Amino acid sequence: MASKKGARISSSPKKFNTEINRTDDRLQAIEPVSGNPYWKQFSLTSVNATDWHNKRLFWNTPTTGLFAKYSDPNTSTPTIKTQVKKFIKDFRTFGNPLLNLIAASPNATTDDEAIFNLVLNINRKHPTHTHTKIADACVTDWTNQGGGNMKAGSKSAHDSKRHSLAEGADGVQYAYMILDDTPENIATNIADAIAANLAAATARTANPNLPIPVPVPIPLAAPAHPDDGTKQEFFSGSTHEFTLGADKKGKYLYVWSRWYNSKHPEIAGDWNARQVELIK
């Protein structure tokens, strides 16, 4: 069986420089058969891919990048060396959950094993016991942080203590969409628009001399389930702060959440009931 020794992401600045360039090139490249970027093939989100790319640019932009300053004896000060060490540590925290998703992807190949310095799940030695689905219900509460920021905290239904992960989970997966109004108002607006369009069409059928009616736009319906046009993202840990943007204040967050294991997506728990939260 294939195996890897050591960390997937090196703590050596020179080795890390090679790794962050090589992996970002792969994520941004186009897979020739599907025509999709590789990040999409691996089921990462555009946000994940953009974050990875922006971190790469911060690290290795010529002259002004962190690695350039580290490599130049004239600018490689103790402060820069400390920043390099922290950047790599933070990148490992950011990147490892995403590498878990790549390792679990059915679209990842042996080339990707080498590029991302990992072992695909299908090539791992699997334990004799079977993985069972996470049974605990995910209970998520939302706290407005102001400025369009929302903090999510999750715990199991039977746990009255502080936010903590359920057994078998390494984080939470969220499915969400932001809309302008409540479910009730959206349903009313959709019904009104449909009725107005029908009345206009009926009137013109009865009197063809009437001007062609301009259709009343039908609002986007509220999502009915987690796969109903939502954005799905995984974050490690039991809490996460969403930076939704000040322009989202006054809108409504439609969201589901569930316990998730990024190494074994097949054991993810059930989605909880839809929550609708006013963004402040």
C-alpha positions in Angstrom: 0.0 0.0 0.0 1.1 3.6 -0.6 2.4 5.5 2.4 3.8 8.9 3.2 6.1 9.8 5.9 6.3 13.1 7.6 3.9 16.1 7.3 2.0 16.7 4.1 3.0 20.4 4.3 6.6 21.0 5.1 7.7 23.4 7.8 11.0 24.1 5.9 10.5 27.4 4.1 12.4 26.2 1.0 10.4 23.0 0.7 7.2 24.8 1.6 7.8 27.3 -1.2 8.0 24.5 -3.7 4.9 22.9 -2.3 2.6 25.9 -2.2 3.6 26.8 -5.9 3.1 23.2 -7.1 -0.2 22.7 -5.4 -1.7 26.0 -6.4 -0.7 25.4 -10.0 -2.6 22.1 -9.9 -5.7 23.6 -8.3 -5.9 26.4 -10.8 -5.2 24.2 -13.9 -8.0 22.9 -16.1 -8.7 19.1 -16.1 -8.7 18.3 -19.8 -11.6 15.8 -19.9 -14.2 17.7 -17.9 -13.0 21.2 -18.7 -13.3 22.1 -15.0 -10.5 23.5 -12.8 -9.0 20.8 -10.6 -10.3 22.5 -7.4 -13.8 21.8 -8.7 -12.9 18.2 -9.6 -11.8 17.7 -6.0 -15.1 19.2 -4.7 -13.4 22.2 -3.2 -15.3 25.6 -3.3 -14.2 28.6 -5.3 -13.6 30.3 -1.9 -11.2 27.5 -1.0 -9.4 27.8 -4.3 -9.2 31.6 -4.1 -7.9 31.5 -0.5 -5.2 29.1 -1.5 -4.2 31.2 -4.5 -4.1 34.5 -2.5 -2.0 32.9 0.2 0.4 31.7 -2.5 0.6 35.3 -3.9 1.3 36.7 -0.5 4.0 34.2 0.0 5.9 34.3 -3.3 5.2 37.5 -5.1 8.7 38.6 -6.4 10.5 41.2 -4.3 7.6 42.0 -2.1 6.4 38.4 -1.1 7.2 36.9 2.3 9.5 34.3 0.8 11.4 36.9 -1.2 12.0 38.9 1.9 13.1 35.8 3.8 15.5 34.7 1.0 17.2 38.1 0.7 19.9 38.6 3.3 19.2 42.3 3.4 15.6 41.8 4.5 15.7 38.5 6.3 15.3 40.0 9.7 14.2 38.2 12.9 10.8 39.7 12.4 10.5 38.3 8.9 11.7 34.9 10.0 9.0 34.9 12.7 6.4 35.9 10.1 7.5 33.0 7.9 7.2 30.5 10.7 3.7 31.7 11.6 2.6 31.8 8.0 3.5 28.2 7.4 1.9 27.1 10.6 -1.3 28.9 9.7 -1.2 27.6 6.2 -1.0 24.0 7.6 -4.1 24.7 9.7 -5.9 26.0 6.6 -4.7 23.5 4.1 -4.9 20.1 5.9 -8.7 19.9 6.0 -8.7 20.7 2.2 -6.0 18.0 1.6 -8.3 15.5 3.4 -11.1 16.4 0.9 -8.7 15.9 -2.0 -7.5 12.6 -0.6 -11.1 11.5 -0.4 -12.1 12.7 -3.9 -12.9 10.0 -6.5 -11.4 12.3 -9.1 -7.9 12.5 -7.5 -5.2 10.5 -9.2 -1.8 9.1 -8.4 -0.4 12.3 -9.9 -2.3 14.3 -7.3 -0.9 12.0 -4.6 2.6 13.3 -5.6 1.6 16.9 -6.2 -0.2 17.3 -2.8 2.1 14.9 -0.9 -0.7 12.7 0.4 -2.1 9.2 0.1 -5.5 8.8 -1.5 -8.1 7.2 0.7 -8.5 4.4 -1.8 -4.8 3.6 -1.4 -4.7 3.6 2.3 -4.7 0.5 4.5 -8.2 0.4 5.8 -9.0 -0.9 9.3 -10.9 -4.1 9.5 -13.8 -2.4 11.4 -16.4 -0.5 9.3 -17.0 3.2 9.7 -20.5 4.0 10.9 -22.5 7.1 10.2 -22.3 9.9 12.8 -25.6 9.4 14.7 -25.6 12.6 16.8 -27.8 15.4 15.7 -26.0 18.7 15.0 -27.5 21.6 16.9 -26.2 24.9 15.7 -26.8 28.4 17.1 -26.0 31.6 15.4 -24.8 34.9 16.9 -24.7 38.2 15.1 -21.2 39.8 15.4 -22.2 43.0 13.6 -21.1 44.3 10.2 -22.6 41.3 8.4 -20.6 38.8 10.4 -22.3 35.7 11.9 -20.7 33.2 14.3 -21.9 29.6 14.2 -21.5 27.2 17.2 -22.5 23.6 17.2 -22.9 20.8 19.7 -24.8 17.5 19.9 -28.4 17.4 20.8 -27.7 15.5 24.0 -24.8 17.8 25.1 -25.8 20.8 27.2 -22.2 22.0 27.6 -20.2 24.4 25.4 -19.8 23.9 21.7 -17.9 20.7 20.9 -17.6 18.1 18.2 -19.6 14.9 18.0 -17.8 11.6 18.1 -16.5 10.8 14.7 -16.6 14.4 13.4 -13.7 16.7 12.7 -15.9 19.7 11.8 -19.2 21.0 10.5 -20.5 21.2 6.9 -22.9 24.1 6.2 -25.3 24.5 3.3 -26.5 28.1 3.0 -28.0 30.8 0.9 -28.7 34.5 1.5 -32.0 36.0 0.4 -33.7 39.4 0.9 -36.8 38.3 2.8 -38.4 35.7 5.1 -39.8 32.4 3.7 -43.4 33.7 4.3 -42.9 37.0 2.5 -41.0 35.3 -0.4 -43.9 32.8 -0.9 -46.4 35.6 -0.9 -44.3 37.7 -3.4 -44.0 34.6 -5.7 -47.8 34.0 -5.6 -48.5 37.7 -6.3 -46.1 37.8 -9.2 -47.6 34.6 -10.7 -51.1 35.9 -10.3 -50.3 39.2 -11.8 -48.6 37.6 -14.9 -51.6 35.2 -15.3 -54.1 38.1 -15.1 -52.2 40.1 -17.6 -51.9 37.2 -20.0 -55.7 36.4 -19.6 -56.6 40.0 -20.2 -54.6 40.2 -23.5 -56.1 36.9 -24.6 -59.5 38.4 -24.2 -58.4 41.7 -25.9 -55.5 41.2 -28.3 -55.3 45.0 -28.8 -53.8 45.4 -25.4 -50.1 46.0 -25.2 -47.9 42.9 -24.7 -47.6 42.8 -20.9 -44.2 43.2 -19.2 -43.8 40.1 -17.0 -43.6 40.8 -13.3 -40.3 39.2 -12.1 -40.8 36.1 -10.0 -38.5 36.2 -6.9 -36.1 33.4 -6.2 -37.8 30.8 -4.0 -36.3 29.9 -0.6 -34.2 26.7 -0.7 -36.3 23.7 0.4 -33.4 21.4 1.2 -29.5 21.5 1.6 -28.9 20.7 -2.1 -31.4 23.3 -3.4 -29.0 25.8 -4.9 -27.1 26.4 -1.7 -23.4 27.0 -1.2 -21.9 24.1 0.8 -18.7 24.5 2.8 -16.8 22.5 5.4 -14.9 24.0 8.3 -13.0 22.2 11.0 -13.9 22.5 14.6 -17.3 23.1 16.2 -17.4 26.9 15.7 -16.8 29.2 12.7 -17.3 32.9 12.0 -18.8 33.7 8.6 -17.8 37.1 7.1 -20.9 37.7 5.0 -20.2 41.4 4.3 -21.8 44.6 5.5 -23.9 44.7 2.3 -25.8 41.6 3.6 -27.1 43.4 6.7 -30.9 43.2 6.8 -31.0 40.1 4.6 -31.7 36.5 5.7 -29.4 33.6 6.0 -31.0 30.3 5.1 -28.8 27.5 6.4 -28.5 23.8 7.3 -25.6 22.2 9.1 -24.4 18.7 9.9 -21.5 16.9 11.5 -18.8 16.0 9.0 -15.6 14.0 8.8 -13.3 15.3 6.1 -11.3 12.1 6.0 -14.4 9.9 5.7 -17.2 12.0 4.1 -19.3 8.9 3.8 -20.0 8.9 7.6 -21.4 12.5 7.7 -24.4 12.9 9.9 -27.9 14.0 8.9 -28.5 17.7 8.0 -30.4 19.5 10.8 -33.6 21.4 10.1 -33.4 24.6 8.0 -32.6 27.7 10.0 -33.4 31.3 8.9 -31.4 34.0 10.6 -31.6 37.8 10.2 -28.1 39.2 9.4 -27.3 42.3 11.5 
